[in-house]
Amino acid sequence: MKKILTAALVFALALSVVAPVATSAQSMTNAFNTNLKLGARGADVVALQSFLESKGLLTMPAGVAKGYFGGLTKSAVVAYQISKSVTPASGYFGPLTRATANSETTTTTTTTTTTTTGTTGTTVTNTGVEGVVDVKIATTPVNDLNIRTQTDVPVYGIEFRGRIADVAVQTVDLQVSVTGTSGAENPSTLINTIKVWDGSNVLATMPVNSSTFVKDSTSRYYVRLSGLNFVVPTGTTKVLTVSFSTNSIDSTRTVVVKPYELGNNIRTVSGNGVSSFYTLLDPRTHGFVKPGTSALTTSATAVVTRSQNYRVSSTTSALNVPLLNWTARSTEGDSKIVTVYASTTGSPSSVVLMDGSTVIASANVVSPNTVIFTNVDNVVPKDTTKTYTVKATYEANTTGSSSVTIKKVDYETPAGNTSSVTSTVTGAPVYFYLAVAKPAIVSNPSIVATQIGGSSATSTNTLKLESEFVIDITADTNGALLNKPVVADFAAVAINSSDVATTTGVTVKSISVPNQNIADGQTIRATVKVELDPTNAMFTDGAAYRFGIASIKWQAVGQSQVTQTWGLEDFLSTASTIIKR
């Protein structure tokens, strides 16, 4: 980055308004963080030289730009060190001298005149000291090769860090190259409006026509953005953002945006009237893509949300309870999800829609059990499937079950048209109690076949099928005890190869569990033995079978018993094919 200082210049700024304003106070901040010595260059040297000028110790020769630490600057540093009893007075601007200079950061009360330039109403106070800025490309906007919108698209950001005194950025010379299917084009073929922004505040608006951009001798197109009056207070960092609005895009264009390559492309003015020029050359590259159609589909995700138990109390709510994972897939083009319509059972107080770990929309439940996520503005790229999560918050004393269903999704196509997908996706219900048990399968058991009659050499051989389920049970009971599980608390089913389940002939034969009730926060391990009676009609030669836990009863002391039939989808044995011999 190169900086050249000139005497005060008078510019005819197309968008400027100049007005003197009286003021009575100015805060001047020095921020010397770098050791400097003979031969040093850059903005830190400019800041030092401006500081020495303010002390009357340095006068730069006419026509000599600041930014180089030469003999004159060294002598001024020596003079400053002598005046402040800094030893040795060697002309080296090191830690001791920097600390002394920084200690002179003061708020000085003066009566001065300030000049306001531009349309924002901000001011730069004349303290007689020249301000400087550190300039670099901003982190946003980033390169984007898939821009399908046309209005106020951010294309470039410049970050300014103010030092010594406030400055106002007045002009930026912006270079823009547009390349289409036929090669390089005048940027006006694509761009119809340029805006310059300070956050959400528009500093300047420039309509674009065929003569807006100047073409230099090397065929570079550039334009001067003037009258900005983008004030950067000393000690602060601000970002200036440029946006384009475009004509209808008939074919893809590659757009490269950066300050003008010949340099001195950014002009600032301090309150004392001194103009400074800075050079920034970093580019941003964008692709403006012809809008088109898209088609969105929604479905349940393979990563399903299982039913779970949640504890509440008279004072404790349940926060961020996962209710549903669902997917959206876009084909033909990008789809921007705009609005998501859902319904709930139960009584959540608020619901959020998440893209990964980021909340992209929130809503309250309105009668009758309706949730509408508006202004989602989340893009599903072409040929991409994205997973979304719905979570809810439930207030204290909530009881019963709750679930959510996605009913309709409105989305916007690349061409700006709005369409909808109405396929429904419903999540598994969740359950709320004042005290809960939380069962979890440890591993999926195998089935053991045992001969109980007949002979292995005859067809009258009879087998019995057994499995042992290992289940962890955790108490979340707000201090209460959870009753020790017994055999009668478990019910099992047998499932054939057609996924037909039966309880006939299926029994829970035994349970192995610690002989104690379960304390709040404690986890105990139970081994549950399940057996299928061989006389069961399902017990067919050559068929495959599985066992499953169909329900678990649990009860906290002082609370009603609960028969849990939900959240047990994974409580299954492995399948086993049984052959009679």
URTA-V159754 format. One record per backbone hydrogen bond with DSSP energy under -0.5 kcal/mol. NH is the residue of the N-H (numbers start at 1). CO is the residue of the C=O. E is the energy in kcal/mol with one decimal. If there is no record, write none. Layout:
NH&CO&E  NH&CO&E
This chain:
4&277&-1.7  6&275&-1.5  11&9&-0.6  13&11&-1.2  14&12&-0.5  16&13&-1.5  19&116&-1.2  21&114&-2.3  23&112&-1.5  26&108&-1.4  28&26&-0.6  28&106&-1.6  29&27&-0.5  30&28&-0.5  33&31&-0.8  36&93&-2.2  39&69&-3.2  40&37&-2.3  42&67&-1.5  46&42&-1.7  47&43&-2.5  48&44&-2.1  49&45&-2.8  50&46&-2.4  51&47&-2.0  52&48&-2.6  53&49&-2.2  54&50&-1.9  55&51&-1.0  56&53&-1.8  57&52&-2.4  58&52&-0.7  64&61&-2.1  65&63&-0.6  69&40&-3.0  70&68&-1.2  74&70&-2.2  75&71&-2.4  76&72&-1.8  77&73&-2.2  78&74&-2.4  79&75&-2.4  80&76&-2.2  81&77&-2.7  82&78&-2.6  83&79&-2.1  84&80&-1.3  85&82&-1.1  86&81&-3.0  87&85&-0.6  90&88&-1.9  93&36&-2.3  93&91&-0.6  94&92&-1.7  98&94&-3.1  99&95&-2.5  100&96&-1.8  101&97&-2.6  102&98&-3.1  103&99&-1.7  104&100&-0.5  104&101&-1.2  105&102&-1.6  106&28&-0.7  106&104&-0.5  108&26&-1.5  108&106&-0.6  109&107&-0.5  110&24&-0.7  110&108&-0.7  112&23&-1.5  112&110&-0.6  114&21&-2.9  115&124&-1.2  116&19&-1.7  117&115&-0.5  124&115&-0.8  126&113&-0.5  127&125&-0.9  132&163&-2.1  134&161&-2.4  136&159&-1.9  138&157&-2.7  144&285&-1.1  147&287&-3.0  148&146&-0.5  153&244&-3.2  154&152&-0.6  155&242&-2.9  156&242&-1.5  158&240&-2.8  159&136&-3.3  160&238&-3.2  161&134&-2.1  162&233&-0.5  162&236&-2.3  163&132&-2.6  164&29&-1.2  165&163&-2.6  167&232&-1.6  168&269&-2.3  169&230&-2.8  170&168&-0.5  170&267&-2.7  171&267&-1.4  172&225&-2.0  173&265&-3.0  174&172&-0.8  174&223&-3.1  175&258&-3.4  176&221&-2.1  177&256&-2.3  178&185&-0.7  179&254&-2.6  180&183&-2.7  183&180&-1.5  185&178&-2.7  189&186&-2.6  190&187&-1.6  191&187&-2.9  192&245&-2.8  193&245&-1.6  194&206&-2.5  195&243&-2.1  196&204&-2.4  197&241&-3.3  198&201&-3.1  199&197&-0.5  199&239&-0.6  201&198&-2.0  202&200&-0.5  203&196&-3.0  203&201&-0.6  204&196&-1.3  206&194&-3.3  208&192&-2.7  212&209&-1.6  213&209&-0.5  214&222&-3.2  216&214&-0.6  216&220&-2.5  219&216&-2.0  222&214&-2.2  223&174&-2.3  225&172&-3.0  225&223&-0.6  226&224&-0.7  228&170&-2.0  230&169&-2.5  231&229&-1.1  232&167&-3.2  233&231&-0.6  235&162&-2.8  236&233&-1.7  238&160&-2.4  240&158&-2.8  241&197&-2.2  241&239&-0.5  242&156&-3.2  243&195&-2.6  244&153&-2.3  245&193&-2.4  246&150&-2.7  247&190&-3.0  250&248&-0.8  253&288&-2.4  254&179&-2.7  255&253&-0.5  255&286&-3.2  256&177&-2.2  257&284&-2.8  258&175&-2.1  260&173&-2.7  263&260&-1.6  265&278&-0.6  266&278&-2.0  267&171&-2.3  268&276&-2.7  269&168&-2.3  270&274&-2.2  271&166&-0.8  273&270&-1.9  276&268&-2.6  277&4&-2.2  278&266&-2.7  279&2&-1.3  284&257&-2.1  286&255&-3.1  287&144&-2.5  288&253&-2.7  288&286&-0.5  289&147&-2.9  289&287&-0.8  295&331&-2.2  297&329&-2.2  299&327&-1.8  301&325&-1.2  304&302&-1.5  306&304&-0.7  310&431&-2.7  312&433&-2.3  313&316&-1.7  317&315&-0.5  318&394&-2.5  319&317&-0.6  321&392&-3.2  322&320&-0.5  323&390&-3.0  324&390&-1.4  326&388&-2.5  327&299&-3.2  328&386&-2.2  329&297&-2.6  330&381&-0.5  330&384&-1.7  331&295&-2.3  333&331&-1.5  335&380&-2.2  336&412&-2.5  337&335&-0.7  337&378&-3.1  338&410&-2.7  339&410&-1.4  340&373&-2.1  341&408&-3.1  342&371&-3.1  343&405&-2.1  344&369&-2.1  345&403&-2.2  349&393&-2.9  350&393&-1.1  351&363&-2.8  352&391&-2.9  353&361&-3.0  354&389&-2.8  355&358&-2.7  356&354&-0.7  356&387&-0.7  358&355&-1.7  360&353&-2.6  360&358&-0.6  361&353&-1.4  363&351&-2.6  366&370&-3.0  370&366&-3.8  371&342&-2.8  373&340&-3.0  374&372&-0.7  376&338&-2.6  377&337&-0.6  378&337&-1.7  380&335&-3.6  381&379&-0.7  383&330&-2.1  384&330&-0.7  384&381&-1.4  386&328&-2.7  386&384&-0.5  388&326&-3.4  389&354&-2.0  390&324&-2.6  391&352&-2.0  391&389&-0.5  392&321&-1.9  393&350&-2.3  394&318&-2.9  397&313&-1.7  398&395&-1.3  400&432&-1.4  402&430&-2.0  403&345&-0.7  405&343&-2.6  406&425&-3.0  407&341&-2.7  407&405&-0.5  408&341&-1.5  409&421&-2.4  410&339&-2.8  411&419&-2.8  412&336&-2.6  413&417&-3.1  414&334&-0.6  415&292&-2.1  416&413&-2.3  419&411&-2.8  421&409&-2.0  425&406&-1.9  427&404&-2.6  428&305&-0.7  430&402&-2.8  431&308&-2.4  432&400&-2.4  433&310&-2.1  436&476&-2.7  438&474&-2.4  439&437&-0.5  440&472&-2.4  442&470&-2.6  443&470&-0.7  445&443&-0.7  448&466&-3.2  449&447&-0.5  450&464&-2.9  452&462&-2.8  453&462&-1.1  458&455&-2.0  461&458&-0.8  462&453&-2.2  464&450&-2.7  465&532&-1.1  466&448&-2.1  467&530&-2.1  469&467&-0.5  469&528&-3.2  470&443&-0.6  471&469&-0.6  471&526&-2.9  472&440&-2.8  473&524&-2.7  474&438&-1.6  475&522&-2.3  476&436&-2.7  480&477&-1.5  482&518&-2.8  483&481&-0.5  483&555&-2.8  489&486&-1.9  490&487&-1.8  491&551&-1.8  493&548&-2.5  494&502&-2.6  495&546&-2.9  496&500&-2.2  497&544&-0.6  499&496&-2.0  501&499&-0.6  502&494&-2.1  506&503&-1.9  507&505&-0.6  507&531&-2.4  509&507&-0.8  509&529&-1.9  510&529&-1.0  512&527&-2.4  513&511&-0.6  516&514&-2.2  518&482&-3.2  519&517&-0.6  521&475&-2.9  522&519&-2.5  524&473&-2.3  526&471&-3.1  527&512&-2.4  528&469&-3.2  528&526&-0.6  529&510&-2.3  529&527&-0.5  530&467&-3.1  530&528&-0.5  531&507&-2.6  532&465&-2.5  533&505&-2.8  533&531&-0.5  536&533&-2.1  539&536&-1.6  540&538&-1.8  542&578&-2.5  543&540&-1.9  543&578&-0.6  545&576&-2.3  546&495&-1.9  548&493&-2.2  549&571&-2.1  550&491&-2.3  550&548&-0.7  551&491&-1.4  552&564&-2.0  553&489&-2.7  554&562&-2.2  557&481&-3.1  559&556&-2.7  562&554&-2.8  564&552&-3.0  564&562&-0.8  565&563&-0.6  571&568&-1.7  572&570&-1.9  573&547&-2.9  574&445&-3.1  576&545&-2.0  578&543&-2.8  578&576&-0.5  579&577&-0.5
